[in-house]
Amino acid sequence: MAAEYDATEFIDTDFHAHKTPAGDSLRAPTREEVDRKVVEAQQKLVELKRAQEELERERASLEELRRRQVEFQNGRQEIIQNLTRGVGLLEEAEFNARRESEQMKKTLADFRDVLGKVETIHEEAWTRENFNVELTRALTAIENARMEWNSARLKIPVLAGENAKKPAPETPAPSTHTPFTRLSFGQLCRFGLAMTWPVLAVGLALIGLLVALLLRH
């Protein structure tokens, strides 16, 4: 028995599903479609504005982070340089202070030694027999003590009295020479002529005026 005829077997359903009627593409949009598109556009604008504000906040946060990073790097470099220089200066100052302290201790011990030797000299115990010997010995002790003192003054500033107030420089006395004492005779003559020629010119003018008045009469 033959199968029943089905007319749909020869119809392309996909073609008919995607086919748009010619009249739909040419018709004017309805009020509802326009309103819907306006609402969609407004929603997109709101979303774009929200995204723009979010990007602005992110940009401001990144700029602040960059500024803090630059401040950190510059500050670290500056403080490392300052501290490195300070460590070097303090180490040098500490070394000099320790060396001066050791020098002072040694000098103090030497001072006490030579002071003891000088204080042990008792000339009242000298006799006629040992006078020359004791005097020579005493002078030697005094000279050694003087050499020790002079040497220490060169090494330790406080012994040289550098902390004492220095006298004020003397003010030079004012010069008693007048400004004309250094001029030659020719220069003095030219100077005198320059000072007196206006008076001479006025005098000659008056004489000329007087002669002219006399001639008129």
C-alpha positions as CSV (number, residue, x, y, z in Angstrom):
1,M,0.0,0.0,0.0
2,A,1.5,3.4,-1.0
3,A,2.3,5.9,1.7
4,E,0.1,8.9,2.2
5,Y,1.3,12.1,0.4
6,D,2.7,14.8,2.8
7,A,2.9,18.2,1.2
8,T,5.3,19.6,3.9
9,E,8.1,17.3,2.8
10,F,8.8,19.7,-0.1
11,I,8.7,22.9,2.0
12,D,12.0,24.4,3.4
13,T,10.9,25.3,6.9
14,D,14.2,27.1,7.7
15,F,13.8,29.3,4.7
16,H,10.3,30.3,5.7
17,A,11.4,30.8,9.3
18,H,14.2,33.3,8.4
19,K,12.4,35.0,5.6
20,T,11.3,38.5,6.5
21,P,8.3,39.8,4.7
22,A,9.1,42.7,2.5
23,G,6.5,44.9,4.1
24,D,8.1,44.6,7.6
25,S,11.4,46.3,6.6
26,L,9.7,49.2,5.1
27,R,7.1,50.0,7.7
28,A,7.6,53.0,10.1
29,P,8.5,52.1,13.7
30,T,5.6,52.2,16.2
31,R,5.4,54.4,19.3
32,E,6.1,51.5,21.5
33,E,9.3,50.5,19.6
34,V,10.6,54.1,19.7
35,D,9.9,54.3,23.5
36,R,11.6,51.0,24.0
37,K,14.7,52.2,22.1
38,V,14.8,55.4,24.0
39,V,14.7,53.5,27.3
40,E,17.4,51.2,26.1
41,A,19.6,54.2,25.0
42,Q,19.1,55.9,28.4
43,Q,20.1,52.6,30.2
44,K,23.2,52.4,28.1
45,L,24.1,56.0,28.8
46,V,23.7,55.3,32.5
47,E,25.8,52.3,32.3
48,L,28.5,54.1,30.3
49,K,28.5,57.0,32.9
50,R,28.8,54.6,35.7
51,A,31.7,52.9,33.9
52,Q,33.3,56.3,33.3
53,E,33.0,57.2,36.9
54,E,34.5,53.9,37.9
55,L,37.4,54.4,35.5
56,E,38.0,58.0,36.9
57,R,38.1,56.7,40.4
58,E,40.5,53.9,39.3
59,R,42.7,56.4,37.5
60,A,42.8,58.8,40.5
61,S,43.7,55.8,42.8
62,L,46.5,54.8,40.4
63,E,47.9,58.3,40.2
64,E,47.9,58.6,44.0
65,L,49.7,55.2,44.2
66,R,52.3,56.4,41.6
67,R,52.8,59.6,43.6
68,R,53.4,57.7,46.8
69,Q,55.8,55.3,45.0
70,V,57.8,58.3,43.6
71,E,57.8,59.9,47.1
72,F,59.0,56.7,48.6
73,Q,61.8,56.2,46.1
74,N,63.0,59.8,46.4
75,G,62.8,59.8,50.2
76,R,64.6,56.5,50.5
77,Q,67.4,57.7,48.2
78,E,67.7,61.0,50.0
79,I,67.8,59.5,53.5
80,I,70.3,56.8,52.4
81,Q,72.6,59.5,51.1
82,N,72.2,61.6,54.3
83,L,72.7,58.7,56.6
84,T,75.7,57.3,54.6
85,R,77.3,60.7,54.8
86,G,76.5,61.1,58.5
87,V,77.9,57.7,59.3
88,G,81.2,58.6,57.6
89,L,81.4,61.9,59.4
90,L,80.6,60.4,62.8
91,E,83.1,57.6,62.3
92,E,85.8,60.1,61.4
93,A,84.8,62.3,64.3
94,E,84.8,59.3,66.7
95,F,88.2,58.1,65.4
96,N,89.6,61.6,66.0
97,A,88.1,61.9,69.4
98,R,89.4,58.5,70.4
99,R,92.8,59.4,69.2
100,E,92.7,62.7,71.0
101,S,91.5,61.0,74.1
102,E,94.4,58.5,74.0
103,Q,96.8,61.3,73.3
104,M,95.4,63.2,76.4
105,K,95.8,60.1,78.6
106,K,99.4,59.6,77.5
107,T,100.2,63.3,77.9
108,L,98.5,63.3,81.3
109,A,100.7,60.4,82.4
110,D,103.8,62.1,81.1
111,F,102.9,65.4,82.9
112,R,102.4,63.6,86.2
113,D,105.8,61.8,85.7
114,V,107.8,65.0,85.0
115,L,105.9,66.9,87.6
116,G,106.8,64.3,90.2
117,K,110.5,64.6,89.1
118,V,110.5,68.4,89.4
119,E,108.7,68.3,92.8
120,T,111.3,65.9,94.1
121,I,114.1,68.5,93.6
122,H,115.0,69.8,97.1
123,E,117.8,72.3,96.7
124,E,118.0,72.8,100.5
125,A,119.4,69.3,100.7
126,W,122.3,70.1,98.4
127,T,125.8,70.3,99.8
128,R,128.9,72.0,98.6
129,E,130.3,68.7,97.4
130,N,127.3,67.6,95.3
131,F,126.1,71.1,94.3
132,N,127.2,71.0,90.7
133,V,126.0,67.5,90.2
134,E,122.5,68.2,91.7
135,L,122.2,71.5,89.9
136,T,123.0,69.8,86.6
137,R,120.5,67.1,87.4
138,A,117.8,69.6,88.3
139,L,118.3,71.7,85.2
140,T,118.1,68.6,83.1
141,A,114.7,67.7,84.8
142,I,113.4,71.2,84.2
143,E,114.5,71.2,80.5
144,N,112.9,67.8,80.0
145,A,109.7,69.1,81.6
146,R,109.7,72.2,79.4
147,M,110.2,70.1,76.3
148,E,107.3,67.9,77.4
149,W,105.1,70.9,77.9
150,N,105.9,72.5,74.6
151,S,105.4,69.3,72.7
152,A,102.0,68.8,74.4
153,R,100.9,72.3,73.5
154,L,101.4,71.6,69.8
155,K,99.3,68.4,70.1
156,I,96.5,69.5,72.4
157,P,94.8,72.8,71.5
158,V,93.4,73.4,75.0
159,L,96.9,73.7,76.4
160,A,97.7,76.4,73.9
161,G,94.8,78.5,75.1
162,E,93.0,78.5,71.8
163,N,89.7,78.8,73.6
164,A,90.7,82.1,75.1
165,K,89.1,85.3,73.7
166,K,91.2,86.7,70.9
167,P,91.9,90.4,71.1
168,A,90.0,92.6,68.7
169,P,92.0,93.8,65.6
170,E,93.3,97.3,66.0
171,T,91.6,100.0,63.9
172,P,94.1,101.7,61.6
173,A,94.6,105.4,62.5
174,P,93.1,107.8,60.0
175,S,95.5,109.2,57.5
176,T,96.7,112.8,58.1
177,H,97.6,113.4,54.4
178,T,95.2,115.6,52.5
179,P,94.0,114.6,49.0
180,F,96.3,117.1,47.4
181,T,99.6,116.0,48.9
182,R,100.1,113.3,46.3
183,L,99.4,115.6,43.3
184,S,102.3,117.1,41.3
185,F,102.8,120.8,40.7
186,G,101.3,120.7,37.2
187,Q,98.3,118.8,38.4
188,L,97.8,121.3,41.1
189,C,97.9,124.2,38.6
190,R,95.4,122.5,36.4
191,F,93.2,121.8,39.3
192,G,93.4,125.5,40.5
193,L,92.6,126.8,36.9
194,A,89.6,124.5,36.8
195,M,88.3,125.9,40.1
196,T,88.9,129.6,39.3
197,W,88.1,130.0,35.6
198,P,84.4,130.5,36.2
199,V,85.2,133.5,38.5
200,L,87.6,134.9,35.9
201,A,85.1,134.6,33.2
202,V,82.5,136.5,35.2
203,G,85.1,139.2,36.1
204,L,86.1,139.7,32.4
205,A,82.4,139.9,31.4
206,L,81.8,142.6,34.0
207,I,84.9,144.6,32.9
208,G,83.7,144.4,29.3
209,L,80.3,145.6,30.2
210,L,81.8,148.5,32.2
211,V,84.1,149.5,29.2
212,A,81.1,149.5,26.9
213,L,79.1,151.8,29.2
214,L,82.0,154.2,29.4
215,L,82.4,154.4,25.7
216,R,78.8,155.3,25.2
217,H,79.1,158.2,27.4
